[in-house]
Amino acid sequence: MSQDIINNRFLEESVFAIADGYCVINLTKNIVRGSMYQVVNGKKYNLNEQLGLPENSSLQSLVAAWALTIPEEGLKDFLHEFDRERLLNRFENGERHISFRYWTRTATFEPMLAEDHMALYREEKTGDVIAVNYVLDRTEHYRLEEKERALEKSNREYAKLLAEEKKHTAMIEELTKKLQSQLELFTVSIPGGVKISNDAPEYSFKYVSEQFANMLGYATPKELMDASGGNIIGLVHPDDVKDGLADALNQYTHSDHYATIYRIRCKNGTYKYIEDRGQKVIKEDGTIEHWNLMLDKNDFMHKSIALESEKKANKSKSDFLSRMSHDMRTPLNGIIGLLKIAEKHFDDRELVLENFRKMQVAADYLLSLINDILQMSKIEDGNVPLTQEIINFEELSQDVLTIIEQRAKDRGIQMQFRAKKEGLRYPFIYGSPVHLRQIFLNIYGNCIKYNRIGRKITTVLDYAEAVDGITTYEWIITDTGIGMSREYQEHIFDPFSQEREDAKSTLILTQF
């Protein structure tokens, strides 16, 4: 077997390991060697069989059959690019790499944006002009670009991603011009690097491209192999070894192709994200190798992580402010109600002074809520710390009743309170007074809002026990409202959850 034939077969295996479709065309003899293939979700399809064409069909017959999958608006350009005489003229004029894009359908009839590459060379033995035609599925890449363009309206930093993508595209076009029948000249046309590993538990390196080594900051493949101990495990981030390899092996269980993302160590000790697209290659002697295309995804992943972090921060702010606006209504409504009473009974000095005292309590509570809102650092991390202060529980309880009682009176709801046995045996406790008030006011607020006019709210305080300085009190708050279904009770602590009870769309809302 001649070296020329060996190189061509090696080249075809190289293409299949990284491409989503390929065929080999003898432009001189007008023959598509063998069949045209496509890989969809790791499965290899013979397109000649799907199109009803025999092996070694002419280029024109294969193009005519495949043209049925091309949208009308792109058909003219598609036929123009695959014109045999035009391709031969371009080769004679010195072109060695041709690429173009078009919309088509996959072997499973899904829309696909195909990026078609043709590497042209002349066979040494026959003198025939050969085109190694390989296709990359750019559909997801195209959709990602669409999303990035939308994101640029609010975040211009994504322009760097597009610039980087253009840089990679330019690198592909430049490198693929030098494509020859040897493997190394083929791998330099890929945006990233290539490695070949043995089928062993440690996946020891059999080949590493210079591009892969350079991507990690190494001058040569040998330097990378020495630093890694000769296998990929020596480079993968410890936290990603289990998940990343498990993901790849899981994909291997149902196909001979996988794609996964993990972090890999660079020469300077830092880690970068790479996308590993692997293909299981079974050689003629039955041994297995793993051919991998390694793509640099570091900028993309860091920007994605930053975007997700920003979304979480914005959600924390929104949730915090929603809760606080809900809590501020109670003292505000109390102050408004007391002002209306004072206005009607302005001559009753004792009543007005008492109302002013109650308004002061409500205003102090409102001020504490506003102070929490102003401390935006609490909102940023979504974690509002609880203070530890000495609290007079009796005074706090009275403050809660002061803020809420006028609202209950306006609804015609009676407030009843009683303490069992010892009641507040230890009235001074440690805690966060603002948040205790919030809890009680939210509970009482819902009791009033969803109660029936003319009914009541009953509070029973019971002293349970004191062990090692920890005192347990039980507050039992009941009302005569519409209640909650047993199913809904499992969700009462979900923020802003609600239940619709009957045809009147009665709303039950929880907020903590």
N, C-alpha and C positions, 0 to 999 in steps of 0.2 A: 504493500500500500504506500503510495507516494506521500511525501511530506505535505504537498499541496492539499491532498484529500483529507489528511489528518487535521490540518489547520482549519479547513472549511467545516468539518464535523465538530471540531472543538469550538469554533465560532458559533455554530448553530446552537450547541448546548449552552454556551454563554448567554446568547440572546434569550433562549427560553427561560433561563434561570431568573431573569430580571424583567422580561417584557410581559405585556398582557396579550400579545398576539404577534405572529411572525410568519414569514415565508421567505424562500430563496428563489430569485427570478434570474433566469439566464436570458438577458436582454438580446443577446446576439441570436440565439436560437428560438426566441419567443416562447419559452417554456417556463412555467412555474413548477419548480422541482417538487415532486411528491405532492404534498397538500399544504394548504394554508391552515394555521392553527390559531386558536384564541383561548385564553385562560380567564375564566370567570369564577370568582370566589374559590380559587384554588383548583378548579376542575378544568381539564383540558378538553377542548372541542375541536373536531375535524370539520372545518368550514366547507371543504369540498363535498363531504357527505351531506351536510345540511343544504347546500346549494344545488345538489344533484349533479355535480361535476366529477369526472374521473380524475385520478392522479395525473400529474404532468400535463395539465391543461394549458392552453395558450393564455398569455397575459390578457388578451382582449376578452376571451370568454369569461375569465374570472372577474375582470373589472365590470363587464356588462351584468353579470349575475349579482355582484355585490352592490352595483349602482342602485338596485331596487331598494336598498336599505337607506339610501341617502335622501335627505329632504330636498325638495325641488329647488329651493333657493341656493343650495350648495352643490347641486349636481354638475353644473357646468365647470366649476373650478376643480371638482374631484376628477372628472374625465380628463381635464387639461393636464393635471399633475401626473396622471398615470399613462399619458400618451407615450408609447414605446419609442417612436422616432425622436420625440422631444428629449426623453431621458438619455438616449444614446448621444444626441448632440451635446447635451449638458456635460456628459462624461468626456467627450472629445474636447470640449472647451475648458477642461481642467477641474470641473466640479467633482468632489468625492463624497460630499455629504449633502443630502436634501431633506428638508423637514417642512411639514405643513400640518394644519389642523382641519378637521371636518367633523360634523355631527353624523352619527350612524346609529346602528343598533347592535347590541351584543348578541352572542349566540343564544342567550336566554331572552332576547327581544326587549331588553332594557335600553333606554337612551344612553348613548355614550359619546363623549367628546374625545375623539381619537387624535393623538399627536403622532403622526406618521414620520418615521425616520428611514432614510435609505442610505446605506453605506455602499459606495460603488468602488469596485476594483476589477482588475483584469486577471483572469486565471493564468498562471504561469504556463501550465501544460497545454491548454487549448487555445489561449488567446481570447476566449470569450469574455464579454463584459458581464459581470455578475452584480446583482443588487441584493444585498441583505436587507430585507424590509422588516422592521420591527415597530410595533405599536405600543405606546404607553397610554393607559386610560387616565385622562386628565379631567374626568367628570367631577370627581370630588374636589380636585384642585380648583376647577372652574367655579364650583359652588362656594368654596372657601373664599375665593377672590371676590365673589359677589357680596358675601357677608362682610369682608374686610372693607370694601368700598362703602358699605352702609355705616360701618363703625367709624370710618374716618370723619364723618360729619360731626361726631361728638368727641373723637379722640384722634388727633392728627399723628400720633405716634405710630399708627399702623402703616404710615407711608414708608417707614423703614423696612417693613416686611415686604412690601411690594418692590421696593428698590433691591432688596436682597434677592427676591425671586427673579427679577430681571437680570441681576448679576449672575445667578445660577444658570439662567437660560442662555445668557451670552457665553458662559463657560462651556455649556454643552455644545453650542454651535461651533465654538472655536476648537474644542477638543475632538469632536466627532469628524472634523475635516481630516484629521490625521489617522482615522480608523483604518487599520489593515487587518490581515487575516490572523495576526498574533493576538493573544489574549490581552496583553498589557496595553496595546494600542486601542483595544476595544473598551477596556475599563476606564480609560481616561475621559471618555465621553459622558460619564455618568455624574450627576450632581451630588458628589459625596465620595464614597469609596466602595471597594469590593473586598470581601474576604471569603476564603474557602476553608471549611473546617472538616475534620474527620468526624465520623459518626461514633463518638465515644462520650462517656459521661462528662468529661471535662471539655469536650469540643475543642481539641487542640488544633492550632492553626496549621493549615497546609499551604496557604497562600494569603498574603496581605498586600493590597495595592498601595502604591505610594500615596495616592490621594487619601486613603483612609488614615495612613500614618500622619500625613500633614494635617488632616482635619483635627487630630488630637495633639498637635504640636510637636510631633516627632519628625526628625529629618529624614529617616529612612524606615522601611518596613522592619529591618532587622532590629533597629533600636526599639521599636514598639514591641516586637516579639520578646526581646530580652527583658523589657520592663514589665511585661504582663505574665511572664512565666510560660509563655508559649500557648496560652489559651484565653478565650474571651472571659472566663470566670474571673481571671486575675484583674480585669478592668472594670467589671460591672459594679455599680454602687452596692454595698452590702444589703441595703434595704430593698433593692430591686432584684437581687439574685433569685429569690424564691418566687416572687410574683411575676417578674418578666419572663423567666424561663418556663414557669408553669403555664403562662398564657400561650407561649409559643408551642409547647408540647401539647396543650389542649387543642390548639388549632391543627396540629399535625395529626390528631386522632381521626379527623374527618376529611383531611386533604393533604396534599404534599406541598402546600404553600402556607406561609404565615406572614403576618405583619404585626409588630408590637413596638412600643416605645419604652425606653428605659434610660437611666443615666449611666454614663461611662466616664472613667477617669482620664483626664488629660495629663500631659507631661508635667505641667506646673502644679499638679495636685488638685486642681479644681475639677468639677464634674459638669458635663454638658449632656443635654438630652439628644438622643439620636433615635431615628426610626429605623428599625431593623426589618427588612423585607427578605425573608428566607425562602429558598426553594430546595426541596429534597431531590437530589440527582442520583439515580441508580445507574452505575456504570455497567459496561458490558460484562465485567467479571463478577457482578452481583454486589460489589461493595457500594456503600452509600457515602455520599459527600453532601455537605450543606453549603450551598452558594448563597451569599448574602449581599444585598445592596444596603449600604449604611448611609443614611441621609441625616444631615445636620438639622435638627429641629429645636435647637437651644433658644433662639430668639422667639420663635413662635410659642413654645411652651411657657417661657417666662412671661410673655405678654398675656397669654391665656390665663395663667395663674394670677397675674396682677389684676386682670379684668374681673376674674371671679372674686378676688379679695375685695375689689371696689364695690361689686354688687352686694356682697355680704355686709360691707360697712354701710352702704346706703340703706339696706333693709333694716339694719340695726337702728339707724337714725329714725327711719320711718316708724318702726314699731315702738321705739321709745317715745317719740313725740305723740303718736296716736294714744298711747296709754296716758301720758301726762295731760293731754288735752281733755281726755275723758275724766281724769281725776280732778282737773281744775273746775269743771262745771259745778261740782257739788258745793265747794265753799263759795263760788260766785253766786250760785242760785240762793244760797243761804243769806249772803250779804244783801242781795237784791230784795229778798223777802222781808228781812229785818228793816231795811230802809223804807219799804212801803208801809210797814206797821208804824214805824216812828213818824212817818209823814202824816198818817191818819190820827195819831195820838200825840201830837207834838206838845200838848199842854200837860201830859202825864209825865212829869220829870222822872219819876222812879222807873216807869216802863222804858222811857227813852234811854236812860242810863244803863239799864239792864241789857237793852238791845245793843247799845254801843259796846258793852263788855263782850257780848256774844259775837258781834261783828269783828272785834279785835282778835278773838280766838280763831275765827274763820280766816281773817286776813293773815294772821301769823302762819297758819297752815298753808295758805295760798302762796305766801312768800317762800316757804320752804320748798314747795314744788317748783317755783320759778327758779330758785337757786340751783335745783337739780338740773333743770333744763339748760341753764347757763354753763354748767360744767360739761361742755361738749366732749371732753376726753372720755367721760363715762359712756357717751353714746357711741363713740368710735369703735370701742371694742365690744359693745353689746353687753357689758358687764357692769351693773351699778352696784358698788360695794355697800354693804350694810354697816352702819355705825354701831358702836357699843357705848351707849350712854345710860346714866342712871335715870330711870323713868318712874314717876309716880303713877302707878297704874290707875288709881282712882281718878286723878286729874285728867289723864289721857282719856279714860272712859267718858268723863263728863264733857271733855272737849268734843269727842265724837258725837255725843247726844246733842250738844249745843249746835253743832254744824248741821245735823240731820233733822232735828225735831221740827223746825219750821216747815221743812219740805213735807214731812209726814202730816202735819196739821193741815197744810194746804190740800192734801189729798183725802182728808178726813180719816186718816189712819191713826189708830191709838197705839202708843208705844208703852209696853209693859216690861218692867225689869225687876228681877228678884234674885237674891243670892241664897244658896243653900248653906245651912249650918254656919261654918266659919267665914264664908265669903272670901274676901281678900285678906287672908291671914298674913301674907307678906306683901304689902302694897308696893314696895320699892324693888324694881327688877332692872336688869341690864338688857338693852336692846336698841333697835333703831326706831325712834318714835314716829318719824315721817312714814315709814313703810308699814308700821302697825296701824297707823291711822288710815293709810290707803286701803289696807285689807278690810278693816271694819267698815269704812265708808263705802267701799265697792259692794260689800255684802248687803249692808243696809240699803244702799241705793237701789240694788236689784229687788230687794224685798218691797220697797215702796213702789218702784216702777211697775212691777208685774203683780201687785196686790190688787184686791178689789176695794173700791171706795167704801168707807165705813167699817172696814175690818181692822185687824190688829197685827202687830209684830211683837212677839214675846222673846225676851232674852233671859236665860237662866245661867247664872255663874255658879260653878261648883269647884271647890278646892279638892284636888285629887290626892296629891302626896308631895312630900319634899324629901329627896334623897341626895346626899352628898352636895348640898347647896343648890340643887336644881329643883325648882318648884313647878308643879304641873297644875294648870288651871284648865277647866273645860268651860267653853262658852257655847251654849246651845241656842242658836237663833232660829226661830220658826216663824212662818207667816201663813196667812190664809190665802195666798195667791194661787196661781194656776198649776204650780208644780212643774216637775220635769219627768219625762219618761225614763224608765230604767236604762234603755239603750243610750239615751243622751247623757246620763250621769257619768258614763265612761269618758266623756269628752269635756267635762266641765272645766278642766284646767288647760284646755287648748286656748291660746290667745284669741279673743274675739270670736269664739265659737258661738253658734246660735241654733235655736230649734224653733220650728214652726209647728204649733200645736194643733190648730183647728182651721176651719174654713175661714175664720176671721183673720187668719195669718198673724195670730198673736206671736210675738217675738220674745224669746228668752235669750239673753246675752250674758256671757261671762267675760270678765276682764280682770286679770291679775298681773 
